[in-house]
């Protein structure tokens, strides 16, 4: 079992979907990643920043799931990062209504001493300089560094993004972002180009169409579980990343074959995340439910074919 | 081994993609279905109609692949159905430039005597009344009837389409068409509604995102093989249907488990179809190539997971 260090936002979200809307609820990439990874009973810690308005009960909830929050700086006089968005009817696109960076604007990540030797580091979507600053603080070279990012950083901080991408083993990115970063339309070609930028493994997330894992000519595909209803897609990508890294922290096997399993667990956990608003479904999720869904994933994808 | 009866267009296509354009080349749903199914070394026959302008060498080529063409009526004074289309840069959408129905306008399908007891009937995309007329001529109830259709018939002949849908075991349809036919956005819900219209099995084709097979609560997902380059998507859906029905005709096992294999073979064969213009890749395709690609599909989808 490896320790998992998670860097990312801990935030308030207000979400509107065709099914309803929420007031400010718990959100943030690191929150989703942590909750998802906690399913594997590992030791994890979050590095982030919140304001004095952030309820202690949220931190208590994370602690109760064995997620260390000593790396979440609390700036008493500041306000927590707030994002608000509205999903369109197809749930595949959304408008951002509000982004208040607040305490995130001058975030200086401090990795707690006990997580400086983490075996696995998950760099959640944040400014690439913040992601780099976390890697600089590691005293032991991690077994695996995974980076998530988004088009926003490609638009405004591409050189810094390319610097941190050089330093990671795995990048997770969605299909449109992979196309933007590589300049290639075909995802196969995009993965080759991104591979050349540094990461040995490239995970391309396609939302309801699943995720592709690429590694030096090898490809693996994990579908998303087809659902009758997607209630709220917020956090699905981060939940995927949490399942992926949590499983690898648990198994300590970073071979391509085991990474296939990690991608399946990522899809598995993401399929729960979208069933309710925000983190609601993830907070109560039981191991038995995850195992039952793993069985569904096997039914969905495994076949026994004989040659013609 | 069951006989496979194929009904559909045999046509001329002129295709333009970002990679180039063709003059009138061999096309048509039944052509693609037949070529794809011929990989399984089965006995198949096409019911269709062409004009006096249709080259005998095309019929010879089909015959050489054990595809019976006695059901392809030749109207000497008529012209063969002609379709011309231009694909956009993303290859996922196209504009139809020309549709000349010609001999197809008054097509009266005649099933040759030796195919009236076919075990498997593949009703390619055509006017639903033509599809029904073929079923009316069967003297023995087929083991399996598979129907392909498109939004065009939903727009102009919905009652006739619903009549023939009642009579089939499997429907293959793309995602947008499934939504239109069912009035449901979620594909899971769409499959339930279409299931209620008659077919025990619903196959929803999602192009580059693969295909879903639904049957009474069971789901199976076959990805499309991620390709560096999609040269020409024309005929991919029909090639999928040909692989699906050809494999079932060969194995004579219409259980859900074996239908999973059929869907994989459909995806397998479709992945070749798009590599060259029109039917070019399918005409020369070898069994060894198909078997190698089956291995790639296994690498792409199969995993061995242990519970947490």
Interface residues (C-beta under 8 A of the other chain):
Chain A: X39 X40 X41 X89 X90 X185 X186 X187 X188 X189 X206 X209 X210 X212 X218 X219 X220 X221 X223 X226 X227 X228 X229 X230 X247 X250 X257 X260 X261 X264 X265 X287 X290 X291 X294 X298 X299 X300 X301 X302 X303 X304 X305 X306 X307 X308
Chain B: X39 X40 X41 X89 X90 X185 X186 X187 X188 X189 X206 X209 X210 X212 X218 X219 X220 X221 X223 X226 X227 X228 X229 X230 X247 X250 X257 X260 X261 X264 X265 X287 X290 X291 X294 X298 X299 X300 X301 X302 X303 X304 X305 X306 X307 X308
